[in-house]
C-alpha cells in the first residue's frame, strides 16, 4: 500500500470552468486508473502555508504502483492541465498511525510536509520523530493521525517527513493542537529558528482541507 500526496498549486486567474474540470478528473481517477484504489481532492481552507490550493490524496494498491509512481505516469495525468501552475508531491508507505475514529465524518484533514537536512545526526532525527509521535497522547483534538518518512524512490521529492492528522472541526487544530503546551513548549522548538534544537527547514508546507470521511483510515 502506497500513499501519494500532491499539493496542487493553481495558476493565478485560472478559469472556474477549468477548476471544475480538474475536480472531476481527479474524482474519477479511482475508476479510470487501475492502481488508484482511493482518491480525494480537498480544497485547502484559508491559512495554508506553501501548500497551494488543493490537497490531493491517493491510495495505491496495485502491484505495479511503484513503477507508475517512478514514471510518474499518474502525476502526468494532471501536469498538462491548463489551470495547474505546479504540483508538489510526496509518496510513501504508511508507517506509524492510529485511527481511533474510523467513522469520523465532515472532518478536517491536516497535512504537514517538512524537510530535515540529511546531515542531521540520526539520533537527533530520532528524538524529533519521538516528540512528534508523542503529540496524540497529549492533544485530544487529534482524532486520527499518521506520521511517515517520504520515499524519494517512489516519487522524487525534497520533503523528508509527512505528519497528518484529522480533526472534528477547526478548533481541534487552532486551539487543541496549536495552543497545547506539548506543541509550543516542546515540538515547536524543532521548527523555531531562534531555538537551539531547530532542525526543520523553515520552508514547510501546511494545509487543512475538508473531508466527508476519513482519509487516514483508508485501507
Legacy VTK file of the C-alpha trace (Angstrom):
# vtk DataFile Version 3.0
C-alpha trace
ASCII
DATASET POLYDATA
POINTS 219 float
0.000 0.000 0.000
1.408 3.360 -1.058
0.096 6.813 -0.206
0.619 9.678 -2.622
0.016 13.260 -1.521
0.115 16.086 -4.046
-0.257 19.760 -3.217
-1.900 21.383 -6.241
-0.992 24.998 -6.982
-3.396 26.657 -9.439
-2.430 29.326 -11.934
-3.454 32.817 -10.806
-6.642 33.886 -12.543
-7.433 30.425 -13.935
-10.995 29.843 -15.119
-13.679 28.477 -12.832
-14.694 26.064 -15.585
-11.169 24.684 -15.718
-11.125 24.131 -11.965
-14.417 22.230 -12.159
-12.928 20.022 -14.889
-9.854 19.403 -12.734
-12.010 18.363 -9.768
-13.957 15.966 -11.987
-10.757 14.494 -13.442
-9.225 13.760 -10.052
-12.509 12.497 -8.642
-12.743 9.897 -11.401
-9.190 8.560 -11.225
-10.090 5.638 -8.970
-12.454 4.448 -11.729
-10.144 5.206 -14.648
-6.709 4.159 -13.337
-6.404 0.572 -12.121
-3.758 1.169 -9.467
-5.661 4.027 -7.776
-7.821 2.485 -5.083
-8.952 5.721 -3.401
-8.573 9.399 -4.237
-9.641 12.677 -2.656
-9.159 16.269 -3.769
-9.706 18.688 -0.890
-9.762 22.467 -1.296
-7.341 23.998 1.196
-9.000 26.408 3.593
-7.519 29.878 4.289
-4.357 29.772 6.353
-2.374 27.277 4.268
1.383 27.798 4.121
3.249 26.823 0.979
0.609 24.236 0.101
-1.254 25.792 -2.799
-4.957 25.431 -3.452
-5.757 21.724 -3.105
-4.514 18.658 -1.248
-4.810 15.556 -3.424
-4.584 12.244 -1.556
-4.370 8.888 -3.329
-4.082 5.293 -2.154
-2.188 2.960 -4.491
-2.696 -0.789 -4.106
-1.754 -2.328 -7.442
1.406 -4.435 -7.617
2.795 -2.123 -10.317
2.251 1.008 -8.222
5.969 1.594 -7.739
6.645 1.708 -11.490
3.708 4.032 -12.056
4.902 6.462 -9.415
8.501 6.379 -10.578
7.437 7.123 -14.179
5.491 9.158 -12.834
2.554 8.418 -15.084
-0.113 9.123 -12.506
1.059 12.693 -11.919
1.432 13.216 -15.660
-2.358 12.962 -15.941
-2.570 16.356 -14.236
0.642 18.090 -15.283
-0.709 19.184 -18.654
-3.848 20.726 -17.182
-4.164 24.413 -18.085
-5.277 25.528 -14.605
-2.295 23.968 -12.769
0.793 26.048 -12.078
2.730 23.257 -10.332
2.396 20.013 -8.395
4.304 19.264 -5.200
4.200 15.534 -4.486
5.398 13.026 -1.916
4.909 9.245 -1.812
5.490 6.781 0.987
4.453 3.518 2.569
2.420 4.409 5.685
4.404 3.862 8.865
3.173 4.972 12.292
-0.532 5.734 12.574
-3.560 5.433 14.825
-7.107 5.516 13.526
-9.109 5.894 16.720
-12.215 7.137 14.888
-12.534 5.298 11.561
-16.121 6.519 11.272
-15.237 10.203 11.514
-17.262 12.382 9.115
-17.361 16.005 7.957
-13.871 16.439 9.368
-10.740 18.422 8.607
-7.624 16.700 7.317
-4.314 18.399 8.092
-1.171 17.787 6.036
2.286 18.967 7.088
5.287 18.292 4.849
8.703 19.111 6.274
12.358 18.739 5.396
15.089 17.747 7.839
18.594 18.241 6.348
20.314 14.953 5.509
23.394 15.923 7.526
21.336 15.959 10.744
22.679 13.277 13.131
20.386 10.216 13.179
19.954 10.345 16.957
18.683 13.932 16.690
16.238 12.960 13.950
15.036 10.082 16.132
14.370 12.494 19.026
12.402 14.777 16.701
10.335 11.841 15.468
9.641 10.631 19.018
8.418 14.083 20.020
6.053 14.223 17.036
4.733 10.745 17.811
4.051 11.819 21.393
1.639 14.565 20.366
-1.525 12.425 20.052
-1.050 11.161 23.620
-1.410 14.723 24.890
-3.582 16.548 22.344
-7.168 15.274 22.418
-8.198 17.233 19.335
-6.171 14.827 17.164
-8.712 12.118 16.310
-6.723 10.170 13.711
-3.087 10.567 12.735
-0.235 9.228 10.607
3.485 10.004 10.568
5.726 8.724 7.789
9.061 9.263 6.112
8.913 10.277 2.470
10.321 7.784 -0.019
12.013 9.603 -2.935
12.456 6.304 -4.763
8.674 6.213 -5.233
8.347 9.871 -6.188
11.171 12.449 -6.326
10.763 14.991 -3.521
12.673 17.312 -1.245
10.419 16.539 1.726
11.588 14.059 4.358
8.583 13.678 6.693
4.792 13.684 6.414
2.714 14.484 9.525
-1.063 14.134 9.075
-3.998 14.500 11.426
-7.797 14.517 11.271
-9.949 16.825 13.409
-13.646 17.154 14.050
-13.515 20.893 13.391
-11.262 23.931 13.076
-10.963 24.394 16.833
-9.347 20.977 17.094
-6.348 22.352 15.239
-6.398 26.053 16.151
-6.977 25.548 19.868
-6.344 21.941 20.934
-3.243 21.487 18.766
-1.622 24.875 18.252
-2.229 26.151 21.785
-1.290 22.975 23.639
1.844 23.204 25.852
3.205 19.983 24.333
3.196 21.727 20.961
4.555 25.162 21.765
6.677 24.043 24.728
8.388 21.048 23.115
7.654 20.318 19.454
7.752 23.923 18.254
11.428 24.101 19.213
12.303 21.752 16.357
10.800 24.314 13.935
11.802 27.644 15.528
14.969 29.203 14.003
15.565 31.015 17.305
15.648 27.749 19.256
18.935 25.772 19.594
17.220 22.450 18.827
15.746 23.623 15.493
16.386 21.174 12.650
13.293 21.550 10.421
13.706 23.721 7.328
11.534 26.836 7.772
10.111 26.355 4.279
7.470 23.756 5.136
4.013 23.094 3.667
0.883 23.108 5.839
-2.734 22.737 4.776
-6.152 21.919 6.168
-8.901 20.689 3.878
-12.418 19.349 4.486
-13.191 15.649 4.035
-16.527 13.865 4.194
-14.962 10.740 5.724
-11.553 9.616 6.943
-8.607 9.663 4.551
-6.018 8.380 7.017
-8.209 5.338 7.665
-8.142 4.220 4.032
-7.335 0.536 3.707
LINES 1 220
219 0 1 2 3 4 5 6 7 8 9 10 11 12 13 14 15 16 17 18 19 20 21 22 23 24 25 26 27 28 29 30 31 32 33 34 35 36 37 38 39 40 41 42 43 44 45 46 47 48 49 50 51 52 53 54 55 56 57 58 59 60 61 62 63 64 65 66 67 68 69 70 71 72 73 74 75 76 77 78 79 80 81 82 83 84 85 86 87 88 89 90 91 92 93 94 95 96 97 98 99 100 101 102 103 104 105 106 107 108 109 110 111 112 113 114 115 116 117 118 119 120 121 122 123 124 125 126 127 128 129 130 131 132 133 134 135 136 137 138 139 140 141 142 143 144 145 146 147 148 149 150 151 152 153 154 155 156 157 158 159 160 161 162 163 164 165 166 167 168 169 170 171 172 173 174 175 176 177 178 179 180 181 182 183 184 185 186 187 188 189 190 191 192 193 194 195 196 197 198 199 200 201 202 203 204 205 206 207 208 209 210 211 212 213 214 215 216 217 218
